[in-house]
């Protein structure tokens, strides 16, 4: 097991691989937008720690006060992502990354660590079963099965904002809230936009480009959230197939 980990800094960010599965040798708009987003976040205490290889082995977390999620709490860290994929799985890398985050939180006197989960594991969310092995517990829930997991050091607990539990908006169009924290989002938004134009599907793509917007969102959010017919649907990145299935499923609501 390689133990050569590095943390991204404003000094090394421009030249480091960002660990996601995107392997393009050419400039990739999603990767570059993520890199710019990170350059603004690192000075806020945001941590991106990765294996020093071109591999998807990394953890990304931030102080909850500056994390772009509709969650409130005092003195917590929020984990955006913890990923280990491919041949690196099962070798202790996830454990090492989580233990680093725990040690960092305790060293900095944090009250605990939290992350988004769900009663049923969702794509694009870190494995909550893995987190529970470290003592994470459900401290808040939404009516549609999303959960806030937390490991508290002092008995306090974070919570979803009231707006995050609302899960309804007035517009009946397809609405996607997104930021650029994930490199996949740029290409996903472009594909959805093109599909909706071709198929005459009304869509509004709302970029979350500042902290306050993220904290006030009307649903749970990790970097992406979908509404259709006024109701919150998912934090999963849509593909055209899932969009078509959603469209068919939601049609009876208008009748």
Backbone bond lengths (Angstrom), bond angles and torsions (degrees), N, CA, C in turn:
res aa  C-N    CA-C-N  psi(-1)  N-CA   C-N-CA  omega(-1)  CA-C   N-CA-C  phi
1 X - - - 1.467 - - 1.516 109.94 -
2 X 1.326 116.01 122.40 1.467 121.18 176.50 1.523 109.48 -71.69
3 X 1.300 117.61 134.24 1.463 121.18 179.91 1.529 111.82 -114.86
4 X 1.306 115.92 19.14 1.462 120.98 -179.07 1.529 109.41 -87.30
5 X 1.328 116.42 90.09 1.454 122.32 177.36 1.519 109.66 -103.63
6 X 1.327 115.51 151.55 1.463 119.87 174.07 1.521 109.47 -136.75
7 X 1.314 115.98 153.45 1.454 122.40 173.92 1.517 109.12 -103.78
8 X 1.317 116.73 137.64 1.457 119.78 176.04 1.522 109.93 -70.41
9 X 1.315 115.42 142.41 1.464 122.66 177.40 1.523 108.25 -134.05
10 X 1.304 116.40 170.35 1.462 119.21 176.92 1.525 110.72 -64.65
11 X 1.334 117.37 -22.41 1.462 121.04 -179.33 1.527 112.18 -80.90
12 X 1.341 118.67 -36.39 1.471 119.21 -175.45 1.530 113.55 -104.22
13 X 1.327 117.48 -4.58 1.468 121.96 -173.40 1.528 112.95 -56.93
14 X 1.299 117.51 -40.76 1.465 120.85 -173.95 1.522 112.74 -63.89
15 X 1.322 117.45 -25.75 1.463 120.13 -173.39 1.523 114.71 -111.24
16 X 1.323 117.78 -0.37 1.454 120.06 -175.82 1.524 112.30 -95.32
17 X 1.338 115.06 145.19 1.461 122.19 173.10 1.531 108.31 -69.57
18 X 1.341 117.12 138.91 1.459 120.51 -174.27 1.524 113.85 -95.36
19 X 1.318 117.82 11.76 1.467 122.94 164.15 1.515 117.39 78.40
20 X 1.294 120.62 -13.02 1.454 118.57 178.98 1.533 109.85 -77.04
21 X 1.318 116.57 176.52 1.457 120.99 -171.59 1.531 111.54 -73.38
22 X 1.315 118.03 -17.44 1.458 121.42 178.77 1.533 109.07 -59.80
23 X 1.323 116.41 121.53 1.468 120.94 -174.90 1.529 112.81 -120.06
24 X 1.318 117.76 14.71 1.457 121.18 -175.87 1.529 110.99 -58.23
25 X 1.323 116.16 134.31 1.455 120.37 176.19 1.525 111.35 -79.46
26 X 1.334 115.35 -19.16 1.458 119.77 178.18 1.527 109.80 -86.57
27 X 1.309 116.43 164.32 1.464 120.20 176.74 1.525 109.46 -59.14
28 X 1.304 116.90 132.18 1.459 122.65 -178.03 1.525 107.96 -118.22
29 X 1.331 117.08 122.75 1.459 120.63 -173.43 1.527 112.06 -59.23
30 X 1.329 117.26 -40.37 1.457 120.37 179.89 1.513 112.41 -63.37
31 X 1.329 116.20 -41.87 1.463 120.66 178.95 1.519 110.57 -66.28
32 X 1.319 116.70 -42.03 1.457 119.52 -178.09 1.537 111.32 -69.25
33 X 1.332 117.37 -35.68 1.465 119.32 176.03 1.523 110.61 -66.68
34 X 1.324 116.93 -39.15 1.468 120.56 175.40 1.525 110.35 -62.42
35 X 1.308 116.52 -41.40 1.458 120.17 -179.31 1.533 110.73 -62.38
36 X 1.336 116.92 -41.74 1.457 120.73 178.53 1.524 110.72 -67.00
37 X 1.328 116.06 -41.74 1.469 120.28 177.56 1.522 110.57 -59.49
38 X 1.320 117.10 -43.56 1.457 121.21 179.21 1.523 112.20 -64.45
39 X 1.319 116.56 -37.54 1.466 119.18 -178.30 1.524 111.19 -60.04
40 X 1.324 116.82 -29.38 1.461 120.93 177.94 1.524 112.21 -84.50
41 X 1.317 117.30 -23.02 1.465 121.26 -175.28 1.534 112.70 -89.59
42 X 1.319 118.30 -30.77 1.457 120.48 -173.34 1.525 112.53 -59.26
43 X 1.301 116.91 -33.06 1.463 119.89 178.22 1.525 113.00 -75.10
44 X 1.337 116.56 -7.12 1.462 121.25 177.36 1.532 111.86 -95.59
45 X 1.325 117.01 5.34 1.455 120.74 -178.77 1.511 113.69 95.87
46 X 1.346 117.75 6.28 1.453 122.96 177.17 1.532 109.31 -65.04
47 X 1.334 116.70 136.12 1.460 121.78 -178.03 1.525 110.06 -118.90
48 X 1.321 115.71 129.09 1.466 122.39 172.18 1.520 105.89 -126.73
49 X 1.333 115.06 107.46 1.471 121.01 -178.36 1.521 108.36 -115.11
50 X 1.332 116.13 134.14 1.459 119.67 -173.73 1.521 111.15 -144.20
51 X 1.330 113.71 158.76 1.453 119.33 171.35 1.524 108.04 -67.73
52 X 1.306 117.30 140.16 1.461 121.09 -176.40 1.526 111.00 -80.98
53 X 1.329 114.83 56.36 1.459 123.08 175.82 1.520 107.81 -146.93
54 X 1.342 117.11 167.13 1.464 119.85 175.16 1.517 108.17 -82.19
55 X 1.333 113.97 78.24 1.458 121.26 -174.68 1.519 108.86 -143.96
56 X 1.333 115.70 157.76 1.459 120.11 176.59 1.521 107.87 -91.23
57 X 1.313 115.52 78.02 1.465 123.60 178.92 1.521 106.71 -138.68
58 X 1.321 116.31 98.01 1.466 118.03 -175.33 1.525 111.80 -162.30
59 X 1.324 114.44 162.47 1.461 122.46 170.44 1.515 107.78 -130.70
60 X 1.325 115.61 144.21 1.462 121.29 -179.45 1.525 107.88 -136.37
61 X 1.327 115.79 122.12 1.460 119.76 -178.23 1.525 110.68 -148.92
62 X 1.338 115.59 166.10 1.460 120.24 -174.71 1.518 110.10 -153.90
63 X 1.331 117.70 159.62 1.465 119.62 171.30 1.524 109.44 -57.39
64 X 1.322 117.24 134.11 1.456 120.40 -175.67 1.526 111.65 -58.91
65 X 1.312 117.10 -32.19 1.464 120.23 -179.38 1.523 112.47 -61.87
66 X 1.334 117.47 -28.61 1.461 120.98 -179.38 1.525 112.28 -113.97
67 X 1.332 117.41 9.29 1.464 121.20 177.11 1.523 109.30 -80.17
68 X 1.320 116.28 137.21 1.469 121.75 -175.57 1.527 110.17 -82.63
69 X 1.313 115.69 65.31 1.464 122.78 179.32 1.528 108.70 -143.25
70 X 1.356 118.03 148.24 1.462 121.41 -179.94 1.531 111.48 -82.18
71 X 1.318 114.60 62.24 1.459 123.40 -179.36 1.522 107.43 -131.91
72 X 1.310 116.97 138.70 1.458 120.86 178.61 1.521 109.84 -119.83
73 X 1.309 115.23 153.17 1.460 121.52 178.95 1.510 108.71 169.20
74 X 1.310 116.20 155.90 1.458 121.16 -177.46 1.521 111.12 -98.42
75 X 1.323 115.56 122.40 1.456 122.07 167.05 1.530 113.86 68.47
76 X 1.328 116.85 34.40 1.461 121.71 177.69 1.526 111.23 -105.59
77 X 1.324 115.66 158.35 1.447 121.88 163.40 1.537 108.03 -95.70
78 X 1.328 116.38 149.12 1.458 122.12 173.70 1.523 108.41 -118.94
79 X 1.336 116.92 126.41 1.461 121.56 177.92 1.529 108.99 -90.66
80 X 1.325 116.72 115.99 1.465 121.88 173.93 1.529 110.61 -76.26
81 X 1.323 115.64 -50.49 1.464 121.08 -171.86 1.524 110.20 -144.09
82 X 1.320 115.44 142.20 1.464 123.00 167.55 1.521 105.51 -143.47
83 X 1.337 115.82 105.98 1.456 120.10 -172.73 1.523 111.40 -129.85
84 X 1.333 114.28 135.65 1.463 122.55 169.62 1.522 105.67 -138.04
85 X 1.325 117.75 120.42 1.462 120.15 -175.51 1.527 111.65 -128.74
86 X 1.336 114.29 169.80 1.455 121.68 174.08 1.519 113.53 63.36
87 X 1.297 115.62 -141.91 1.468 121.66 -175.12 1.527 112.75 -69.63
88 X 1.321 117.38 -8.12 1.466 121.06 -179.69 1.526 112.74 -85.48
89 X 1.328 116.73 -11.36 1.461 120.51 -179.55 1.532 110.51 -69.41
90 X 1.336 114.93 149.57 1.451 120.52 175.83 1.510 115.40 76.59
91 X 1.321 118.26 13.35 1.463 121.50 -177.03 1.529 112.85 -115.09
92 X 1.336 116.68 7.73 1.459 119.79 175.92 1.515 115.21 94.07
93 X 1.341 117.39 4.02 1.460 119.38 -178.25 1.540 111.97 -67.87
94 X 1.326 116.71 -41.89 1.460 119.12 178.77 1.513 111.39 -61.17
95 X 1.321 116.60 -43.37 1.465 121.66 178.29 1.524 110.47 -60.31
96 X 1.323 116.80 -44.01 1.459 121.38 -179.37 1.528 110.96 -62.53
97 X 1.330 116.92 -42.68 1.465 120.44 -179.56 1.524 111.67 -67.58
98 X 1.329 117.27 -42.18 1.460 119.89 178.45 1.526 110.73 -65.13
99 X 1.315 117.24 -41.94 1.461 120.39 179.13 1.526 111.17 -63.32
100 X 1.327 116.79 -34.43 1.467 119.62 176.13 1.527 110.34 -63.01
101 X 1.345 116.38 -45.40 1.460 120.83 179.58 1.527 111.00 -61.81
102 X 1.322 116.95 -43.26 1.466 121.05 178.96 1.528 111.00 -61.68
103 X 1.321 115.77 -45.32 1.467 119.80 -179.59 1.526 110.90 -64.82
104 X 1.318 116.36 -40.63 1.462 121.20 178.51 1.522 110.82 -62.02
105 X 1.346 116.00 -44.32 1.464 120.41 179.93 1.527 111.30 -62.04
106 X 1.318 116.75 -43.91 1.468 119.86 -179.21 1.522 111.27 -68.12
107 X 1.327 116.15 -39.98 1.471 120.06 178.96 1.521 111.36 -61.66
108 X 1.316 116.75 -35.38 1.461 120.90 -178.24 1.527 112.19 -90.99
109 X 1.317 117.38 6.89 1.457 121.07 175.40 1.517 113.90 71.07
110 X 1.341 116.91 29.71 1.455 120.19 179.53 1.526 110.86 -71.35
111 X 1.329 115.14 156.30 1.463 120.87 177.63 1.519 111.99 -81.11
112 X 1.331 117.11 -18.28 1.450 120.84 179.54 1.510 111.93 163.42
113 X 1.337 115.08 -169.58 1.464 123.42 -177.76 1.519 107.84 -134.50
114 X 1.329 117.05 143.23 1.461 119.72 178.61 1.522 110.38 -138.02
115 X 1.339 115.77 166.10 1.461 121.88 -179.14 1.521 108.99 -161.18
116 X 1.318 116.30 159.09 1.458 121.88 177.61 1.521 110.06 -83.39
117 X 1.338 115.49 136.12 1.454 121.35 176.64 1.517 110.06 -141.03
118 X 1.310 116.13 -167.32 1.456 121.38 179.56 1.520 109.44 -158.73
119 X 1.330 115.85 155.55 1.463 119.47 178.32 1.519 110.63 -58.03
120 X 1.331 116.40 -38.49 1.453 122.07 174.18 1.520 107.44 -114.29
121 X 1.322 117.17 127.11 1.466 121.35 -175.73 1.525 111.77 -51.63
122 X 1.339 115.98 130.55 1.463 121.55 179.58 1.523 110.22 -105.10
123 X 1.335 115.57 146.74 1.458 119.62 170.94 1.529 108.74 -60.36
124 X 1.320 116.46 149.05 1.452 123.84 177.10 1.521 113.64 71.77
125 X 1.346 117.28 7.19 1.462 121.12 171.00 1.527 108.55 -114.57
126 X 1.324 116.07 141.75 1.463 119.59 178.77 1.525 110.15 -61.50
127 X 1.307 116.28 156.78 1.463 123.02 -173.82 1.523 110.61 -69.67
128 X 1.348 116.88 106.62 1.453 119.42 -178.69 1.524 112.22 -70.91
129 X 1.352 117.11 -25.60 1.461 119.18 175.75 1.519 110.87 -62.58
130 X 1.326 116.30 -39.60 1.461 121.49 176.44 1.525 110.28 -63.63
131 X 1.335 116.94 -43.87 1.460 120.61 -179.10 1.528 111.68 -62.93
132 X 1.321 116.88 -37.77 1.467 120.40 -178.29 1.521 111.91 -65.18
133 X 1.323 118.02 -23.67 1.465 120.92 176.10 1.525 111.23 -65.38
134 X 1.324 116.33 -22.55 1.461 120.94 179.16 1.530 111.83 -93.49
135 X 1.326 116.69 0.14 1.455 120.03 177.99 1.512 115.44 105.60
136 X 1.337 117.81 4.86 1.457 119.96 176.18 1.534 109.27 -64.63
137 X 1.320 116.05 139.74 1.455 122.38 179.51 1.521 110.04 -130.37
138 X 1.324 116.68 157.15 1.463 121.66 176.46 1.527 108.92 -74.37
139 X 1.341 116.67 123.41 1.465 120.79 -179.09 1.521 112.44 -116.56
140 X 1.335 117.17 -11.86 1.466 120.38 176.83 1.524 107.88 -159.93
141 X 1.331 116.09 155.34 1.460 121.05 -177.55 1.525 110.25 -141.60
142 X 1.335 115.21 162.95 1.460 121.23 169.73 1.523 108.11 -112.77
143 X 1.312 116.22 166.79 1.463 120.42 -177.24 1.526 113.19 -68.20
144 X 1.328 117.23 -18.56 1.468 119.25 -177.58 1.522 113.35 -106.84
145 X 1.325 117.34 22.55 1.456 120.04 167.56 1.513 117.68 98.72
146 X 1.311 118.75 -0.37 1.462 119.37 175.27 1.528 109.69 -81.16
147 X 1.312 115.21 149.10 1.460 120.55 -176.09 1.529 110.17 -131.94
148 X 1.310 115.18 148.79 1.458 121.31 170.77 1.521 107.00 -104.35
149 X 1.321 115.38 117.94 1.459 121.38 179.51 1.515 109.43 -99.49
150 X 1.325 116.35 140.60 1.460 119.40 -179.84 1.517 110.72 -145.14
151 X 1.306 114.53 146.68 1.459 123.33 170.01 1.523 105.61 -114.94
152 X 1.324 115.63 106.30 1.460 120.69 -175.28 1.524 110.68 -95.61
153 X 1.327 115.95 137.37 1.462 121.34 176.15 1.526 111.99 -96.85
154 X 1.344 117.17 -16.86 1.466 119.59 -173.50 1.524 114.29 -131.90
155 X 1.335 117.48 11.10 1.453 120.52 177.89 1.512 115.12 89.26
156 X 1.329 118.44 -6.89 1.457 121.35 176.32 1.525 109.20 -82.40
157 X 1.334 115.44 168.96 1.466 118.91 -179.82 1.521 109.96 -149.00
158 X 1.323 117.80 138.96 1.468 121.73 172.78 1.520 109.30 -77.26
159 X 1.328 116.70 175.84 1.464 120.19 178.37 1.515 110.04 -155.72
160 X 1.345 114.86 158.70 1.448 119.88 171.71 1.525 108.87 -67.20
161 X 1.324 116.63 147.36 1.461 119.40 172.22 1.527 108.97 -68.32
162 X 1.317 116.16 160.02 1.464 119.88 177.17 1.528 110.67 -63.27
163 X 1.319 116.63 -35.22 1.465 119.00 178.94 1.521 110.94 -65.80
164 X 1.337 118.08 -34.21 1.464 121.00 179.70 1.524 111.68 -64.61
165 X 1.325 116.33 -28.36 1.468 120.35 -179.54 1.527 112.64 -86.31
166 X 1.315 116.53 -7.15 1.466 120.43 -178.22 1.521 111.37 -64.33
167 X 1.318 116.64 -53.98 1.466 124.45 172.59 1.527 115.08 62.29
168 X 1.306 116.83 20.27 1.459 121.52 175.87 1.523 109.67 -140.89
169 X 1.336 115.63 145.70 1.449 121.92 174.88 1.522 108.31 -136.14
170 X 1.319 117.30 167.54 1.462 120.59 -176.51 1.523 112.67 -74.90
171 X 1.318 117.87 -38.12 1.457 120.79 -176.25 1.524 111.29 -65.18
172 X 1.334 116.14 139.35 1.464 121.51 176.75 1.533 111.93 -97.25
173 X 1.326 117.52 -3.31 1.456 121.59 178.91 1.526 110.62 -71.54
174 X 1.312 115.34 170.50 1.453 120.77 168.18 1.526 107.37 -71.13
175 X 1.312 116.37 122.55 1.468 122.68 -179.94 1.521 107.86 -122.84
176 X 1.309 116.95 127.48 1.459 120.73 175.82 1.527 108.79 -124.17
177 X 1.325 115.08 118.73 1.459 121.54 170.66 1.527 107.55 -91.03
178 X 1.321 117.30 136.30 1.460 119.04 -178.26 1.520 110.53 -153.85
179 X 1.322 115.54 154.64 1.455 120.15 166.59 1.527 107.29 -124.11
180 X 1.306 118.54 -169.17 1.467 120.14 -175.60 1.526 111.04 -112.65
181 X 1.326 117.04 22.16 1.462 121.19 -178.32 1.523 112.15 -65.55
182 X 1.333 117.04 -27.81 1.463 121.41 177.98 1.533 109.23 -105.93
183 X 1.322 118.81 129.29 1.474 120.89 -179.00 1.525 114.42 -61.32
184 X 1.321 117.97 -22.30 1.458 121.04 -179.35 1.527 113.00 -75.14
185 X 1.321 117.45 -17.69 1.458 120.22 -170.64 1.521 111.97 -66.76
186 X 1.319 117.69 -40.42 1.460 119.89 -177.76 1.525 111.25 -57.03
187 X 1.335 117.26 -51.27 1.466 119.56 -177.65 1.529 110.96 -69.18
188 X 1.335 117.40 -31.69 1.459 120.29 177.68 1.523 111.09 -65.33
189 X 1.315 116.57 -44.65 1.468 121.07 -179.78 1.525 110.36 -63.28
190 X 1.325 116.57 -39.80 1.463 119.85 179.02 1.531 111.07 -64.22
191 X 1.323 118.04 -41.03 1.468 121.62 179.38 1.529 110.99 -66.39
192 X 1.319 117.00 -43.19 1.469 120.84 179.45 1.525 110.13 -64.42
193 X 1.316 116.68 -42.36 1.467 121.03 179.26 1.534 110.25 -60.20
194 X 1.315 116.17 -46.02 1.471 120.59 -179.58 1.525 111.07 -64.55
195 X 1.317 117.75 -43.98 1.464 122.10 179.96 1.521 110.92 -61.90
196 X 1.317 116.93 -42.42 1.468 120.55 -179.01 1.527 111.53 -68.23
197 X 1.317 117.18 -36.51 1.468 120.32 177.11 1.522 110.87 -64.91
198 X 1.323 117.20 -45.29 1.468 121.58 -178.97 1.523 111.67 -64.44
199 X 1.340 116.64 -38.06 1.464 121.52 -174.31 1.520 113.26 -101.39
200 X 1.336 116.32 10.51 1.463 121.79 176.06 1.536 111.72 54.56
201 X 1.322 115.87 47.16 1.469 121.97 176.72 1.524 108.06 -102.11
202 X 1.330 118.51 118.73 1.462 120.11 178.62 1.533 110.44 -62.13
203 X 1.313 117.13 130.32 1.460 120.72 -177.79 1.522 109.55 -144.65
204 X 1.320 115.98 143.00 1.454 122.49 171.86 1.522 108.04 -123.61
205 X 1.310 116.59 122.93 1.459 122.38 -179.77 1.522 107.86 -106.75
206 X 1.311 116.69 109.96 1.460 121.99 -171.10 1.526 109.46 -107.46
207 X 1.313 115.82 110.32 1.457 120.43 -179.19 1.526 110.36 -79.86
208 X 1.304 115.83 124.52 1.465 121.92 175.77 1.526 106.27 -88.48
209 X 1.318 116.00 102.97 1.465 120.19 -170.90 1.517 114.09 -117.04
210 X 1.322 116.70 14.80 1.456 119.66 173.69 1.525 109.03 -156.28
211 X 1.327 115.93 158.08 1.456 122.33 -173.97 1.523 112.55 -58.36
212 X 1.313 118.09 -44.73 1.461 120.97 -175.86 1.530 111.58 -60.48
213 X 1.329 116.84 -39.82 1.466 120.10 178.17 1.522 110.82 -60.50
214 X 1.327 116.44 -41.30 1.464 120.38 -179.72 1.521 111.21 -66.17
215 X 1.313 116.92 -41.21 1.462 120.78 -178.38 1.531 112.00 -67.94
216 X 1.331 117.57 -22.33 1.468 120.81 -175.77 1.521 113.57 -103.59
217 X 1.325 118.46 8.59 1.459 120.84 -177.78 1.533 112.02 -62.84
218 X 1.343 116.63 146.88 1.464 120.95 -176.99 1.528 113.86 -86.07
219 X 1.334 117.74 33.00 1.461 122.06 -176.66 1.522 108.44 -171.81
220 X 1.328 116.28 168.42 1.461 119.34 172.20 1.531 108.35 -67.48
221 X 1.331 115.46 157.32 1.466 120.02 -171.23 1.519 107.69 -161.11
222 X 1.328 116.24 133.80 1.457 120.71 171.39 1.524 108.99 -116.48
223 X 1.316 116.77 -33.73 1.467 125.04 169.36 1.528 110.57 -172.95
224 X 1.364 116.51 4.51 1.469 120.93 -171.78 1.527 107.20 -163.56
225 X 1.328 117.63 138.43 1.460 120.91 178.63 1.525 109.43 -155.10
226 X 1.333 116.14 139.08 1.463 122.33 -173.13 1.529 111.19 -119.25
227 X 1.351 115.65 132.60 1.464 122.97 170.20 1.521 108.69 -117.79
228 X 1.327 115.75 145.58 1.461 120.77 173.38 1.521 108.32 -147.94
229 X 1.322 116.15 134.89 1.470 121.76 -175.25 1.520 111.82 54.80
230 X 1.320 115.89 34.17 1.452 121.16 174.88 1.502 115.17 84.07
231 X 1.331 117.21 -1.71 1.454 120.87 -175.99 1.520 111.51 -117.27
232 X 1.319 115.21 142.71 1.457 120.63 176.72 1.521 109.62 -68.13
233 X 1.339 116.02 134.97 1.449 121.47 -177.81 1.529 113.76 -110.46
234 X 1.328 118.47 -51.84 1.463 119.33 -170.03 1.526 112.12 -166.60
235 X 1.337 115.49 159.70 1.468 121.76 167.55 1.525 110.43 -100.61
236 X 1.329 116.98 0.85 1.467 121.02 178.85 1.522 111.41 -74.97
237 X 1.323 117.30 143.16 1.451 120.71 173.09 1.523 109.33 -65.90
238 X 1.325 117.00 126.43 1.456 121.29 179.60 1.525 110.92 -76.13
239 X 1.328 115.45 146.67 1.452 119.77 161.94 1.524 106.63 -113.86
240 X 1.314 117.93 175.24 1.465 119.00 -175.33 1.527 111.54 -64.98
241 X 1.336 117.33 -32.60 1.449 120.04 178.20 1.515 112.63 -64.75
242 X 1.340 116.36 -45.71 1.462 119.59 179.90 1.524 110.89 -68.19
243 X 1.327 117.02 -31.26 1.458 120.07 176.24 1.528 110.99 -65.85
244 X 1.323 117.16 -42.94 1.459 120.34 178.52 1.530 111.43 -64.42
245 X 1.319 116.36 -40.75 1.469 119.48 177.80 1.521 110.93 -64.82
246 X 1.306 116.51 -40.26 1.455 120.44 177.99 1.522 110.64 -64.00
247 X 1.321 116.23 -41.35 1.463 121.42 -179.99 1.532 110.77 -60.75
248 X 1.340 117.07 -45.52 1.454 120.93 179.20 1.528 111.44 -65.48
249 X 1.325 116.45 -41.73 1.459 120.79 -178.17 1.521 112.11 -66.98
250 X 1.310 116.75 -33.75 1.452 120.27 -174.92 1.525 113.61 -86.66
251 X 1.322 118.71 -15.49 1.442 120.97 -176.52 1.530 114.12 -55.94
252 X 1.338 120.30 -41.78 1.468 119.49 -177.55 1.528 114.24 -60.49
253 X 1.308 116.99 -21.55 1.469 118.76 179.60 1.513 113.27 -63.56
254 X 1.337 116.44 -23.42 1.460 120.25 -178.68 1.525 111.95 -87.49
255 X 1.318 117.87 -5.39 1.457 120.64 -174.87 1.512 110.29 -94.62
